[in-house]
Amino acid sequence: MRTFSSVFISVILVATLLSAGVLVSFDYARQNTENQQFSASVDANEGTNYYTLIEIDEGDNNEEESITSIYHEFVFTVTGEGDSVSWDFGDGSAGNGMSISHQYETPGIYTVTATSISPNSVKTSTLEVLVDLEAVVEVDNMECTCAPTAKDSVIDLLGMQGMMSLEGYVMVEHDGSSESCTLRNPLQECHLRVILERTEEGSVVSQDILFDDTFRTNEVVVDFSLPELEFEQGEGIQLRLETDQLRDWHKPMASWSSTAPV
């Protein structure tokens, strides 16, 4: 009987301990769930916007601009508990929901804040996203500067406040009723001048010549790389295209990418 009693007591003790262990385990799991960290995340921390401008020539030197902008779409989500989640996207706009998408119209670095509100707590989580820009511009024919209807072709490189790097190219292609550049004699070779201009409030304050030469091809490409340019409010940067040669008609276009201003 003593042996049976000892075994019986041992069984009762073990069962009690196991029961307590299970209770502790369930309590720990519940506590762990309640303390789950609130966190915001995004599908990609960097995105690129795309900008296209095309001048439509109506024959009156007063071209209509057709602009197309495609904005990168970020998808934001949160993990952790909360009765409601609100978002501050860092560009003056806001939203609500456990998962939400957002687009930025202007390149830059944005701090995004998610806020979770529950009866017992208010929790926040922040992250940063980077928005770059790629642009393509096609403008009307660059006309001879000595023609009666003379005008320059100017391409705005979309400089924004902060420090940016820009890299791309500008290209001109022969487009006119005169003979092609490949058929010109040495005294009438086609000519192109590409000027990089810094501006303040729309006025040109400095100029650097990137290219100034004659050529006998129907297409000319001028590359440019502009690292770490700093812009203050109201400052900008543009390309000006000119020619000194009679009968020169060229169709300019430019393509470039720029980093987000910091």
N, C-alpha and C positions, 0 to 999 in steps of 0.2 A: 504493500500500500504506500509505503514511503516513496518508493520508486515511481509509482503511478502519480502520486501527488506532486512530486518534483517535476515530472514531465508536464503535468497539467498546468502547474504554475508557470513553468517556462513558456509554454505555448501562449498562455494569457499575456505574459510580459512581452513576448515577441510581437504578438498581435497589437498590443497597445502601442509599442514603439513604432511599428510599421504604420499604424493609423496616424500617429503624430507626425511621422515623416511625410506622409502623403499630404496631411493638412498644411505642413510647412511648405511643401513643394507647390501646392495650389496657391498658397498665400504669396509665395515668391513670384510665381508666374503672374498673378494679378497685379502685384506691385510693379513688376517689370513693365507690364503693359501700360499701366498708368503713368510711368515715368519715361515712356518712349519719347525720344528726342524729336522735336518738331524741326523739320528741315525742308528748305526749298531747293529745287534743282531745275535745270533747263536742258533741253535735248542737245543743244550746241552752244558753247559760250561765245562763238564768233560767227558772224554772218555778213553777207555782202549785198548791198543794194545796187540796182542797175538803173542807169539814167541814159536816155537817148533823146537827142534833139535833132530835128531835121527841118531845115528852112525850105519852104515851098515857094518856088519862084513863079510869080504871076506876071513877070515882064514889066514891072513898074518900080523896081528897086525898093519896094516896100514888102519884103517877104513875110509870109506867115510862118510862125514857128509851131511845129508839132512836137510836143514833149511827151515821152512815155517814161514812167517811173515804175519799177518793180521793187517792192520792199521785201526783204527777207522776213520770214515768219518764224518767230521763236515760240516754242511750246514750253510753258512753265508748269511744274507740278510740285506738290508738297507731300511729305510723309509725316505721320504723327496724327494724334487726335485733336479735334477742335470742332465746335459747333458751326463756326463760319470762318472763312479765310478771305482776307482782303489783300489786294496787291497795289503797290505803288511802283510804277515802271520807271520812274526817274526822269521822265520827259514831260511831266505834268498830267499824265493820264493814269487812270486807275481801273481796277476790275475786281471781280469776286469769283470764287470757285476753287475747288481742289485742283483743277487742271484748267489752264487758260492759255490762249495764244495772243501774241502781240507783235506789231510791226512798228519800226522806227522810221520816220520820214527823213531824219538827218543823221549822217554818220557821226559816231562818237562812242565814248565809253559811258555806260549807264549803270547805276547802282539800283538793283531791284530789291524791294523789301516785301516779304510776305508776313502777314500778321494773322495769328490764330486766336480766336476768342472763344473761351469756354466758361462755364459757371465758376470754375475755381482758379482760372489763370488766363493770362494774356502772354502769348509767346511770339517772338519775331525771328525771322531768318533772312539774311541778305546774301546776294551774289552779284557778280558783275558780268555784263555782256559787252561785246565789242562789235561795232557796226562799221564796215568799210564801204568803199564806193568804187564801182567801175562805170566808166562813162564813154559814150560814143556820140560825136557831133558831126553832122554833115551840113555845111553851109552853102549859100548860093555862090555862083561863080565869082572868083576873084578877078576883078576887072582892072585893066591898065590904069595906073594912077594919073595918066595924062588924058584919058578919055573924057568926053563931055559929061558922062554920067559916072564919073569916078567915085569909087568908095573903097574902103579897106574891108577885108574880111577879118573879123575879130572872133576868137573862140574863148569863152570864159572857162577857165579850168576849175572853177567852183572851190576856191580857197575858203576855208572857214576858220573861225577864231580858234587859236591853239597852234600846236606844232604838228605839221603834216609832212608826209613824203609823197611825191607824185612821180610816176614813171609811165611813159607811153611814147606815142609817135604822132606826127602830123604828116599827112600825105596830100599832094596835089596831083590831079590827073587832067591832061589836056582835054578841053571841052569847049569847042567853038567852031566857027565857020572858017577860020583861017587855017593855013596849012599846019600840019602837025609839027611838033618840036623836032622830030627826027628828020624833017625835010628842010629845016631852016639853014640859011647860009650863015657863016661865022659872024656876020654883022647883025644878024637878027635872031640870034639864039634866044630861046625862052629864058626867062629870068624869074627868080623867086627870092624874096627876103622874108625870113621868119624872125620875129622880134618877140622876146619874152618881156612882158610889162608888169610891173607892180602898180597897184592902184590904191588910192585912198578916197573913199566916198565917191567913187566913179571916175576920179581924175587920175591920169597917169603920172606917177612920181619917179619912176626909173625904168630904163630900158636896157636889155642885153640882147645882142644879135646872136641868134643860134645858127643862122644860115643866111648867106648872101652871095649868090653865084648864078652863073648862066648854066644851061644844060641843053642837051639834045636828045632827051628821052621824053616819052609821053607820060611818065610817072616819076615823081620824086618823093622819097620818104626821108623825113628828118626825125631822128630819135631824140628824146629828152629824158633826163633823170634828174630829179630835183629833191634831194634828201633833206629832211629836217628843216623845212621852211616854217617860220613862225609868223602868225597873223594876229594882229590886234582887231578889235571891233571896227568894222567899216573898211578893213583892208582886203584886197583881193589880188588875183593873178590871172593873166590872160595871154593868149598868143595873138599877135597881129601879123597878117600875111599881106605882102605888097609885091608889086612888080613894076619895073621901070620900062618895060619893053612894050612897044606898040603891038596891038592885035593879040596880046596875051589873054587868053580866057582859060582859067583853070578851075576845076571843081575841088575845093578843099574838104578834107575830113580829118578828124582826130580821134584817137582812142587812147584812153589812159586809165590807170588804177591809182587810187590814193588811200593812204592809211587814215584811220579815224583820228581826228584832232585830239591831242592830249594836252 
